[in-house]
């Protein structure tokens, strides 16, 4: 679902930005003294406008830059609005069902370390309230045969 929404959002974003850019380009491409047929062909394609040359080419370049500028400003404004909406709609605190979690209980204390949880069971010690919501790292990469181990390490290589 995440990939689908990312791909659809990217495709729609490109389509909207392209549509805005094209509308601005066509609207800003006005040159006096040029036949309407030539100007219509120049509005259809920047490549055609650049091949026509003269004032049409110069005005087409300016209109294209204006279109890109405005389209990217709209995209940046949309991104800022989305970031503000996410910041406003996200919950201010972590809610754990069945507990009365306070912000001070959810912060990492100096006593909380990687060894704060029982490595074998994956459960937090009942005596340490500072590990509410702490998820222990349970997966360990297998050691290579003959690898150096620290003195007192119970996981020695066979």
N, C-alpha and C positions, 0 to 999 in steps of 0.2 A: 504494500500500500504506500509506503514511503517513496519508493522509486517511481511509482505511478504518479503520485502527486507532484513530485519534483519534475518529472518529464513533462507532464501536462502544464504545470506552471511555467516552465521554461519556454515551451512552445507558445503558450498564450502571451507571455511577456514579450517574446520576440515579435509576434504578430501585432500586438498593440503598439509597441515602439516603432515598428516598421510602418504601420498605418499612420501614426502621428507624423513621422518624418516625411512620408509621401504627401500627406495633405499639406504640410507646411511648404514643402518644395514646390508643389504645383501652385499653391496660392501666392508664393513670393516670386515666381518666375513670370515677370511681366516686362516686356521690352517693346517700346514704341517704335513704329516704322518697320516692323517685321510682319510678313503675311501671317494670317491666323493659322493656316495649315502648317507652316513651319513651326510656329510657336506650340501648336498642339503636339507635334511630334517631339519637340524638345521637352514638353511637360511629361511625356510618357517615359522618357529615358534620359538619364544623365549622359550616357555614352553618345547618344544621338546629338544632344545639345553641345557636347564638346567637339564633335566632328563638324557641326555647322560653323563654329568659330565666331570670331568677332564679338559683338556685344552680347549675343545670345549665350556664348560659352562663358563669358565672364559673369553674367547675371545668373546662369545655371549653377556655377560654382558657389556663388554667394548664397543662392537659395538653398542649395544642398547643405552647406555649412549651417545656415539658419535652422533648417529642418532637423539636422542631427543635434544641434545645440538644444533646441526646445524639447525634442524627444528624450534626450538624456536627462534634462532637468526634470521632466515629468517622471521618469523612472527613478531618479534620486529622491524626489518628493514622495513618491509612492513607497519607497523603501523606508524612508524616515517615518512616514505615517504607520507603516506596518510594525516597525520597531516600537513606536510609542504605544500602539494598540496591544502588542504582546506584553510590554512592561506594565501597562495598566490592568490587563486581564489576568496575569499570572498571580497565583496566591502569594501572599506576603510571608506565610510561614508554612513549614512542612507539617502536614496533617497525617498522623499515624493512627489508624483506627484502633480503638480500644485503649488508648493511652492519653494521658494529659501531658503532651510534650510541650515544653516551654523552650524559648529560644536559647536559654542558657544551658539546658540539658542537651541540646542538639549540637553545641559547639564542641570542637575537639579540645580535650583537656590535656595537660602535660602527661597525665598518667595513661592516656590512651595511646597505644602503639600497635604495631602489627601483631604483637603477642598478647594484646588485651583480650582476645577471644581464644577459647580453647581450640587449638588447631585440629584436633582429632574430631570433635563433634561439630565445630562451626558455630557453637552457641556462645553468646557473650556471658561472662561471669555475672552471677546475680548480684554480687556485692558492688559492682562498679556501675553507678547510674549514668556515667558520662558516655557510655557506649550505646545509648539508645539510637537505633537506626544505623549502627555501624555494621557494614557487611564485610565479613572477613574474606580474605583472598584464599580460596580453597584449592585452586589448581596449581600444581607445581610441575615445572618442566623436569623430565627425568634426567638424572645425572649420567654423564658419560662414564663408561667403565674406566677405572683407574684415575678418576678426577681427584684433585686435592680437596680434602675436607678440613674444616676447622676442628681443633681439638675439642672433644666433648660432643661432637655432632652425632646424633643418634642415627642419622641417615647415611651411614657409610656405604660405599660401593662394595659389592661382594667380590 
